[in-house]
Amino acid sequence: MPEASVIPGFLSIAPRIWEGSGRAEVVQHRLAGVAELPEISDWKRFCWFLPRAAAERQQLPMPESRLVGAPRLQVWLAQARLVQVEDGVAHRAIKAGEQAIFLAYHRVGGGGALELHQGATVRGFSCEDAALYAAAFGEEEDEEEGGYGHDVAALYDRILAVLSAGELSLYDVDLALMA
């Protein structure tokens, strides 16, 4: 499966192969060729994230700090603007006025949540895919066709970008999960 970065950190070709065939996806993003959209449609979990600056203010160790003998890996993982944290840490940070992101997906239920917490304000959603796609595209699920024909991770990525005024993406989530 060929995967060629055209301009690392700006533009890349990300072939998504299913059973040996599929279309190539052109990614234009600051983490193009560095990270991918996580396969959240296969998840049965939830995660909390803090922006890197918030994690530093909370005096949390950065994940790459454990990789003293791997400077290239440190640089690579430090590109993520998010740091994965436990839910208790996220709640303490929210109480301290920090921003936190909650991301969940449950493949069996066919839905999830994406919430940006800032103090007492929570923006985002928690719903099944049918309600999300109806809101985003004005479409209901086509039972006979076997689904929506939309990439749920790409939609969550676009929503996170809107919620964070373009500062955050699921590419940052991918690096944070890897770290």
N, C-alpha and C positions, 0 to 999 in steps of 0.2 A: 504494500500500500504506500504509494509515494506521498510524501508530505514535504512540500518545499516552502520555506520562508522566502518571500520575495524581498521585503524590506522589514527585517526584524523590528518589532516594537511599533510598527505602523500598519503593515499590510502583509497578509499571508494567505496561502492556499491551504484550506483545511478539508481534505477529502473525507467525507463521512460515508464509509462503506457499510452496506448492509448486505450480507450474503454475497460479497464479492462485486457488487455493483452499486452505483449511486452517483449523485452529482457532487461536484467539487463546490465547496463553499468558500467564498472570498471574505476574509475577515479584515476589517479596517478598525483598528483599536490600538491603544497604547501598549496592550499586552499581546498583540497578534504575534503568533509564533512562539510565545512564551507560556501562555496558558490557554485552556479551552473552556468552553461552557461545560459545567459539570452535568453528569447524566442524572439530573434530579428526578426524571420520570421513573427511575428505577429505585428511588429512595424509599425507605420506611423509617425516617428519622427527622429530627429537628436539630438546628444548630443556632448558636448565638455568635455574633461577631461585633467587635468594636473597631472603629477606625484606628489606624496605627497611632495617630497622635493621642487619641483618648486612652489607648492601652498604655502608652508611655506615661501619660499623666497619672494613671492609676498604678504606676510603677510595676507593671507586669513585664516579665522578661520576654523579649522578642524571640520568636521561634528560631530564627537564624543564629541567635547568640550561642546556641548549643553546638554549632557546626564550626568550631574554631579551626579545625584542620581542613576545611573545605571552603576556601574563599569564593570560588565561582558559584557554588551552591548558595552561599550566604547572599551574594549579590542578587542571584536569581530570585530567591524567596523574599528578599527585602523589597521587591517591586510591588508586592501586594499591599494595597492600602487598607486591608482588613486583617484582623487577628482573631482567630477562633478562640472563644472563651467558654467556660462553664456557665450554666444559667445563673448560679448564685453571684458570680463575678459580674455578669451583665446587669443583674438587678441592682447591685451595689453601685455600679457605674452610672446607671440611669438615675438613681437617687442622688448621685453627686452632680447631676446635670449633664452627663455625657450622652452622646448619641450611641445607640446600639441597633443592630439589625437582627431580626429573628427570621429565619428561613426554615420552612418545613415542607415536606412533601410525603404523601403516603400513597404508593402506587396502587394498593388494594382499594383505597377509597377514591382514587382518581382525583386528587386535589391537594391543596396545600395552603400555605400562608407565607406572606412576605410583608413584614412590618418594620417600619423605621420608627424607633422610639427616641424621643427627645423630650426629656422632662416628663410632664404629664400628657404630652401630645403623642399620639400614636397614629401614624398614617400608613396605609397599605390595605391588605385584604386577607381574608381567610375564607376560602370557599372551594367547592368542587370545580373541576375543569369546565363543566357545562356552563356554570354561571360566569366563570371568568371569560370564556370564549364568547359567550353571548354579550357580555359587557364590552369586550375589546373589539370584536369583529361583527357583532350582530348576528352570530351564527349559533344554532343549536347543534348538538352532536348528531351525526348521521349514523344511526345504529346499523343500517344496512351496509354502509361503506366501511364500518369498523373503526371509526374515530373521527378526529378533527382535521387531520392533515396539517397541523401546526406543531412547531417545536416548542414544547412548554418551557424549556430552559431559555430559549431565545425571547419568549414573551416575558418571563420573569426578569431577564436581563434588562429589557427595555423599561419595564416598570421600575426596577431599582434605579436605573439611570434617571428617570423622571423624579422619583422620590428624593434622590440625593443631588438634584440639580446637576447631573452629569459627572459627579465626583466618583461614584462607585459603580461596580458592575459585577456580574457573576464570574468574570475572569479573575477578579480579586478574590472571590470566594474560592475558586479552584486553587489558586496559590495558597490561600490560608488553610484550606483543607489538606493540601499536600504538606505544608509545613508542620 
